[in-house]
Amino acid sequence: MALSENKKWLASTIVLTVTAAISAAAAFSVCIWRRKSKGLESRIRELEISMKASLKKSIAERQGRIRAQQALRKTLEQHGSDKSKPASFPMTPIATVQSCFSTRNGTPRQPLIVPLARACLVLDSGRAPAEALEGLADYSHCWILYIFHLNTDLEKLWKQPSKSKLKAKVRVPKLKGGKMGVLATRSPHRPCPIGLTVAKGDSSLTTASVNFSPEFKTTLASCWVTAEKHSLYASPDEFQSLIRQVLSWDIRSVAQRKRPHHAHSKEEIHVNDNPSSVSEDDDDDAESDGVSNGNSNAAMDVTYHLILEGVKVSYRINSSSNVIVEKATLCEDVKNEGDRCNYMMWRDQVAC
């Protein structure tokens, strides 16, 4: 009996010992968990305090920027109240346009009447990185604002309005010499030299026909050996189609069509190859895209020149608005345009 009781007592002792050990381990685990929990709670509070401080700082910085911008705007407005010191804002071009039109002469008055007209918009990667264009290809059109930077009358914009001599009304070709307010036209000589154009074609200035002389293809092929290196067109035939489209419209200004010429005198009208040297005072025309002096009543012994991509196209036009394209010659400075975009660079993007 005594041995049996001893065994029971030993078993009970072992159970109590194990239970005590388990309880101690559990208590120790709880203690560790509480410590970790307190550490996590403390860390969370620190992060919350840091986040609130960062948010407060961000709000303060934003408010500071807004106040600074408001102060700058107010200063500019006050500066602009002085008529002798017009307000100005920082603005830097982010791109340049390389067009098939070498001069303003011959450039279509409407954007859609010469479907073959092409140009490259070359962006400055420092101001407009490639990432800035992401998503643009998903749209069918984009707006391009540009500056008439080659105007020769830009200095007028810095003068007082009363002394600037900017013209409020200009002659419009489709009105046959009639005048219209400059802001209702496409004249580049504007109170603010910013351009943005979207318009439909106008058939009032179409020519009767455009024909090419036998000499033209030979001279164009000779020019193409050099011109192809910087051309936006795939072949001489496509370039000839561009010429046909451009000359399907009478690109001369109102003054040029009305200016009298002797019907039997041999005369060659040269365009100014530098569009920046032509000012609004030269012809008083709102959209002076003409290439030469002369009028439609003159005989076909007056030669006009159209310059496209450095190729000078010589043509004549009679009183019935029939155009004869005679020859093509290469301009002297066309060899210096090695950095221009060309058809080979973007042929995959051109819809043939």
VOGU-3710 file (C-alpha; in Angstrom, 3 decimals, decimal comma):
1> malsenkkwl> 0,000/0,000/0,000  2,808/2,410/0,867  4,514/1,748/-2,506  1,313/2,393/-4,438  0,764/5,684/-2,645  4,352/6,720/-3,402  3,785/6,080/-7,100  0,645/8,161/-7,078  2,426/10,958/-5,306  5,315/10,857/-7,816
11> astivltvta> 2,924/10,932/-10,779  1,072/13,885/-9,287  4,350/15,690/-8,711  5,442/15,123/-12,324  2,099/16,406/-13,642  2,312/19,502/-11,465  5,904/20,088/-12,547  5,021/19,813/-16,249  2,003/22,040/-15,763  4,105/24,608/-13,949
21> aisaaaafsv> 6,723/24,460/-16,715  4,059/24,941/-19,376  2,544/27,825/-17,447  5,958/29,434/-17,018  6,707/29,039/-20,759  3,322/30,512/-21,650  3,843/33,385/-19,252  7,289/33,987/-20,735  5,861/33,932/-24,289  3,124/36,349/-23,291
31> ciwrrkskgl> 5,740/38,626/-21,767  7,846/38,525/-24,927  4,761/39,132/-27,121  3,744/42,102/-24,975  7,236/43,554/-25,278  7,196/43,095/-29,041  3,690/44,479/-29,214  4,717/47,528/-27,248  7,739/47,929/-29,573  5,505/47,675/-32,648
41> esrireleis> 2,995/50,112/-31,190  5,808/52,511/-30,424  7,169/52,148/-33,964  3,710/52,664/-35,423  3,265/55,838/-33,368  6,657/57,076/-34,553  5,734/56,410/-38,196  2,361/58,087/-37,745  4,052/61,142/-36,215  6,620/61,175/-39,050
51> mkaslkksia> 3,882/60,820/-41,682  1,877/63,660/-40,160  4,982/65,823/-40,049  5,770/65,021/-43,706  2,189/65,721/-44,727  2,215/68,986/-42,817  5,507/69,938/-44,475  4,139/69,027/-47,920  1,039/71,154/-47,336  3,203/74,023/-46,157
61> erqgriraqq> 5,431/73,710/-49,234  2,420/73,618/-51,543  0,907/76,648/-49,850  4,273/78,357/-50,119  4,437/77,654/-53,866  0,889/78,909/-54,335  1,648/82,107/-52,423  4,842/82,599/-54,432  2,980/82,070/-57,716  0,245/84,473/-56,642
71> alrktleqhg> 2,867/87,051/-55,694  4,612/86,568/-59,054  1,337/86,938/-60,947  0,508/90,076/-58,987  3,938/91,505/-59,732  3,564/90,720/-63,431  0,128/92,327/-63,461  1,517/95,443/-61,801  4,407/95,408/-64,250  1,933/95,046/-67,106
81> sdkskpasfp> -0,078/98,025/-65,887  2,831/100,153/-67,017  2,093/100,458/-70,737  5,762/100,975/-71,518  6,638/97,633/-69,856  4,244/94,918/-71,067  3,830/91,821/-68,910  5,757/88,762/-70,021  5,856/85,120/-69,026  8,674/82,582/-69,332
91> mtpiatvqsc> 8,162/80,427/-72,423  10,709/78,353/-74,304  10,037/76,351/-77,507  10,170/72,595/-76,996  10,406/71,687/-80,686  11,096/72,943/-84,192  9,292/72,175/-87,441  11,093/70,953/-90,549  8,748/71,442/-93,494  8,877/70,601/-97,187
101> fstrngtprq> 8,356/74,326/-97,821  11,691/76,132/-97,892  10,093/79,594/-97,727  6,723/81,063/-96,848  6,103/81,554/-100,576  3,966/78,711/-101,831  2,932/77,504/-98,391  -0,806/76,647/-98,649  -3,212/79,101/-97,085  -5,272/76,167/-95,816
111> plivplarac> -3,817/73,133/-94,010  -5,857/70,508/-95,889  -5,679/71,585/-99,528  -2,273/69,954/-100,150  -2,559/66,450/-98,661  0,985/65,518/-99,681  2,537/68,401/-97,736  4,740/66,938/-94,983  6,788/68,137/-92,057  8,692/66,743/-89,088
121> lvldsgrapa> 8,205/68,037/-85,567  11,598/67,611/-83,895  11,374/67,842/-80,118  14,133/68,979/-77,795  14,722/65,882/-75,654  16,001/68,080/-72,829  12,659/69,888/-72,554  10,294/67,228/-73,889  11,627/63,718/-73,118  10,228/60,661/-74,863
131> ealegladys> 8,074/59,847/-71,827  6,129/63,067/-72,388  4,783/61,623/-75,658  3,431/58,395/-74,170  -0,234/57,969/-75,102  -0,180/60,583/-77,864  -0,243/57,908/-80,574  -3,679/56,815/-79,323  -5,215/60,017/-80,712  -5,886/60,934/-84,335
141> hcwilyifhl> -4,895/64,613/-84,043  -2,905/66,921/-81,832  -2,788/70,682/-81,531  0,502/72,464/-82,161  0,998/76,039/-81,026  3,873/77,815/-82,716  5,587/81,173/-82,921  5,980/83,257/-86,102  9,643/83,660/-85,175  10,816/84,725/-88,656
151> ntdleklwkq> 8,605/87,817/-88,775  10,622/90,947/-89,435  8,267/93,163/-87,463  8,563/91,526/-84,048  10,192/94,650/-82,660  6,815/96,376/-82,997  5,425/94,164/-80,249  7,716/95,802/-77,677  6,536/99,287/-78,492  3,534/101,143/-77,136
161> psksklkakv> 0,391/100,242/-79,109  0,059/103,806/-80,343  3,571/103,678/-81,773  3,830/100,049/-82,869  2,183/100,619/-86,286  0,768/97,101/-86,252  -1,986/96,883/-88,854  -5,485/96,320/-87,506  -6,839/95,385/-90,963  -5,109/93,515/-93,803
171> rvpklkggkm> -5,967/92,454/-97,326  -7,402/88,964/-97,776  -6,921/87,046/-101,069  -10,392/85,481/-101,177  -11,957/88,945/-100,789  -10,073/90,038/-103,934  -8,227/92,815/-102,183  -10,859/93,612/-99,580  -9,655/94,153/-96,029  -10,551/92,313/-92,847
181> gvlatrsphr> -9,544/92,565/-89,195  -6,155/90,933/-88,679  -7,473/88,634/-85,933  -10,041/87,238/-88,388  -7,269/86,172/-90,808  -4,219/83,926/-90,876  -1,798/86,804/-91,160  1,419/86,064/-89,242  1,773/89,765/-88,412  -0,401/89,756/-85,313
191> pcpigltvak> -0,476/91,636/-81,984  0,672/88,341/-80,430  2,789/86,155/-82,758  1,249/82,801/-81,791  -0,221/80,534/-84,448  -2,807/77,737/-84,337  -4,757/76,822/-87,478  -7,532/74,368/-88,326  -9,564/75,114/-91,437  -11,284/73,625/-94,514
201> gdsslttasv> -10,117/74,217/-98,108  -11,337/77,069/-100,255  -11,927/76,552/-103,998  -12,018/80,257/-104,925  -8,273/80,341/-105,626  -7,859/77,161/-107,663  -5,955/77,174/-110,940  -7,424/75,737/-114,142  -4,703/73,150/-114,778  -1,125/72,189/-113,930
211> nfspefkttl> 1,047/70,707/-116,687  4,726/69,746/-116,763  7,085/70,399/-119,647  9,246/67,563/-121,072  12,317/69,287/-119,602  10,939/69,186/-116,075  11,347/65,446/-115,400  14,937/65,494/-116,618  15,899/68,455/-114,433  14,062/67,034/-111,390
221> ascwvtaekh> 15,873/63,706/-111,757  19,168/65,583/-111,803  18,236/67,487/-108,634  16,986/64,348/-106,885  20,470/62,880/-106,606  21,185/65,480/-103,919  17,668/66,401/-102,765  16,757/62,797/-101,887  19,168/62,849/-98,921  17,016/65,375/-97,041
231> slyaspdefq> 13,625/64,924/-98,698  10,454/63,911/-96,890  9,286/62,159/-100,075  10,034/58,673/-101,385  10,600/59,431/-105,058  10,715/62,187/-107,709  7,214/61,162/-108,802  5,794/61,697/-105,314  7,606/65,023/-105,081  6,124/66,004/-108,458
241> slirqvlswd> 2,668/65,168/-107,099  3,348/67,574/-104,232  4,238/70,298/-106,735  1,021/69,639/-108,628  -1,052/69,939/-105,452  0,657/73,170/-104,369  0,329/74,812/-107,785  -3,306/73,697/-108,096  -3,919/76,819/-106,035  -2,930/80,295/-107,153
251> irsvaqrkrp> -0,301/80,959/-104,493  0,334/84,526/-105,560  -0,853/87,376/-103,351  -3,576/89,808/-104,381  -1,019/92,532/-105,068  1,089/90,162/-107,174  -1,864/89,086/-109,304  -2,985/92,681/-109,879  0,406/94,260/-110,499  0,624/95,017/-114,249
261> hhahskeeih> 3,334/93,653/-116,526  4,100/94,233/-120,164  2,572/91,314/-122,000  5,462/90,854/-124,417  8,444/91,504/-122,166  10,588/88,601/-121,046  10,741/88,811/-117,250  11,862/86,429/-114,549  10,526/86,928/-111,033  12,830/85,661/-108,312
271> vndnpssvse> 11,575/84,985/-104,831  13,494/85,981/-101,741  15,013/82,753/-100,433  15,049/84,097/-96,877  11,479/84,390/-95,543  12,678/86,325/-92,499  13,598/89,286/-94,685  10,029/89,733/-95,896  7,881/91,962/-93,724  4,179/92,737/-93,744
281> dddddaesdg> 4,921/96,056/-95,429  6,161/94,333/-98,565  2,748/93,492/-100,007  0,014/94,379/-97,481  -1,454/90,908/-97,867  -2,965/88,960/-94,981  -1,756/85,618/-96,286  1,031/86,576/-98,680  2,048/83,165/-99,940  2,705/84,253/-103,545
291> vsngnsnaam> 6,064/83,535/-105,037  6,547/86,532/-107,274  5,302/89,796/-108,620  2,880/89,747/-111,531  -0,792/89,198/-112,283  -2,951/86,636/-113,997  -3,482/88,917/-116,987  0,172/88,879/-117,917  1,343/86,675/-120,773  3,151/83,438/-120,021
301> dvtyhlileg> 6,587/85,007/-120,484  6,713/85,901/-116,775  8,511/83,147/-114,834  7,679/82,415/-111,210  9,630/80,320/-108,753  8,443/78,022/-105,989  10,996/76,547/-103,577  10,259/73,182/-101,957  12,896/71,330/-99,902  15,659/73,376/-101,473
311> vkvsyrinss> 14,494/72,659/-105,040  13,545/75,737/-107,067  10,595/75,005/-109,351  10,167/77,434/-112,273  6,687/77,829/-113,734  4,471/80,165/-115,743  0,753/80,949/-115,477  -1,466/82,519/-118,132  -4,550/84,690/-117,952  -6,768/81,596/-117,925
321> snvivekatl> -4,972/80,271/-114,806  -3,256/77,428/-116,661  0,107/76,572/-115,087  3,099/75,227/-117,006  5,896/73,852/-114,811  9,119/74,244/-116,781  12,129/73,000/-114,815  13,677/72,255/-111,433  17,040/73,477/-110,168  18,882/72,889/-106,924
331> cedvknegdr> 19,344/75,823/-104,543  22,907/76,590/-103,530  22,459/76,001/-99,785  20,655/72,662/-100,030  23,889/70,694/-99,491  24,241/72,185/-95,999  21,030/70,583/-94,724  22,498/67,241/-93,679  20,812/67,297/-90,255  17,283/67,420/-91,651
341> cnymmwrdqv> 14,844/64,555/-91,312  14,193/62,532/-94,467  11,792/59,936/-95,800  13,973/56,952/-94,863  13,737/57,972/-91,182  9,954/57,803/-91,055  8,792/55,774/-94,055  7,113/53,177/-91,803  4,856/55,889/-90,384  3,803/57,325/-93,777
351> ac> 0,575/55,949/-95,193  1,308/55,229/-98,838
//
